[in-house]
C-alpha cells in the first residue's frame, strides 16, 4: 500500500470529495456540490487525502464566519479563539492507517499558526458514531456540551482539545 499524501484542496477535487462525503452518511450529512463548495470557501483548513485520487478531507473553520451551522453557532457563542473542524472524512480503505491523526495534526498546526487556543468539533451521539468518539478521545478531545440538532433528528457531543498538547492516537 502506498502512503497517501495530504495536500491542499483544489477546485477539481470537488466532485470526488462530495462523493467521499456522501458515502460517509449518516456520520456526516449528504451535501450537494454547491453547498460543499461553500463550506470549502469558508474553511481556513482545507486538506485532502490523496491516494492516487481524493479519498478524504478535513475542513476547518475560523471564528467570526456567517455560518448558520447549529454546532458552529454553539462554539461561536462559547469562544472566538478556535479552529472548528466542520468535517473530517476518510474513505473506508484509509481508515485505521493513521491518516486521521495526521489530518488533525495539520489542523492543530494551523490553530497554533493563527494563535487559536483550541480545536473544536462535534460527533454524533444519535445516530451513534462510537468509533469517532473513541478516535477523538484518543486525540485529547473532551466533551464541553451536547445539543439536539436538525430539529431533533441528531444529538451531538460538542468536543474541544487544547492546542498546546501533542496529539496521540
N, C-alpha and C positions, 0 to 999 in steps of 0.2 A: 504494500500500500504506500502510495506517495503521501508526503506530508502536505496537507492543504495549506495554502498561504492566506494571510489576512491582508487585505488591501482596501483602499478607499472605494466607495461606491462610484460607479459610472452610470450615466444615463442609459446605456444599453443593457444594464443589469435589471431594469425594472420588471420586465415580463417574467424572467426566471425567478426573481425574488418574490413576486406576487404568488407564483406557483408554490414556492417553498413555504411561504407564509400560510397560504390557504390549506396546504396539506397538513399543517400542524393544528388545525381546528380540532377540538374546542379549546386547546391551550391558549391560542390567540384567535381573535376574530377574523372571519373571512373579510378581506379588504379589497375593494375594487382598485384597479390600477391608478385611477385618478386620485383616489384618497391616499393610496400608498405613496404616490409621488409627493403629495402634500406633506405627509409625515417625514419623508426623507428631506424635503426642503426645510422643515423646521428643525431638523436634527443637527446638533453640533458634532456628534459622533456618528459616522456612517461607515461601518465596517462590513466588508463582505468576506465570507469564507469561500475561497475559490479552490475547487477540487477538480480543475480542468474546466469547470463551469461554475457559476454561482450556486452554492449549496447551503448557504446560511448567512446570517447577518445579525448585527446589533445596531439598534437606533437609540441614541442617547440625546436628550434634550436639555438645554439650559433653562434656568428660571426666566420668568418675565415674558413668556410667549402668550399669545392669544389662542390658546389651545383648550378646547372645551372638554377634554377627557376628564371624567369624574376623578380618576386617580391622580392625574396631574394637578387638578384643582385642589385636591386634598393636600398634596405635598406643597403646593404653592402657598396655601394658607398657613402651613407649618413653618416654612423656611424660604429664603431666597438665596440659598448658598448650597447648590446641589447640581449634580448631573442626574437626570431622571432617565432610566433605561425603560423606554416605552415598549421595546420588543427585543427579544433575543430568540432566534430560531435556528435550529440546525436540522438538516436532512437526517433521517434515521441512521443512514450508514456512517455518519460522522459522530454520532452521539457516543459517549464513553471513551473518546480518544483524546481527551484533554483540551479540546478546542474551546469549549465554553469558558473555562478559566482564562484561556488566552484572550478571548474577546473581552472578558471583564477586566483583565489586566490593562488592556488598552483603554477601556472606559475610565478606570481609576487613574491611569496616566494622564488622560485628558482632564479629569477633575483636578488633579494636582496642578497641571499646567495653568488652568484658569483660576486656581485658588479656592475651589469649592471644598467644603468640609466633609461632604458625604455623597455617596451614590445611593440612589433610591430606585425601587421597583415594586411591583406587586406580583403576587402569584395567586391563581385561582384556588380557593378552598371548595367552592361549588361552581361548576363541576370540579371535582378534585384533581389536583396535579401534585401528588406526593413526591414524584421524582424531582420536580422543580423546587419544591420546598426543601428537600434534603440537599440538593445542589447548592441553593442559596445559603442555607445554614452552614455548610462546609466552607463557604467563602466569607463567613463572618456577618452575614445579614441577620438582623433581628427584627421581630415584628414590632411596629410602632403604632399600629391601628388595624382596624378591619372595617370594611364597609360593603354594603349591598350596592350592586351596580346594575346597569341595563334593566332598570325597572324591576329589580328583584330577581332577575334571571341568574345572576352571578353573585357570589360572595368572595371577596379578595382579602388576602393578608397584605398589608402595606408594610414594606420592608426597607430598612436603612442599614448601611455599613459605613463606618468612618473611613475617610480617605487615607489616613495616616498609616494604617497597618499593611502588612504583607498578605497577599492572598494565598490561601492554601486550598487544595481540592482534596 
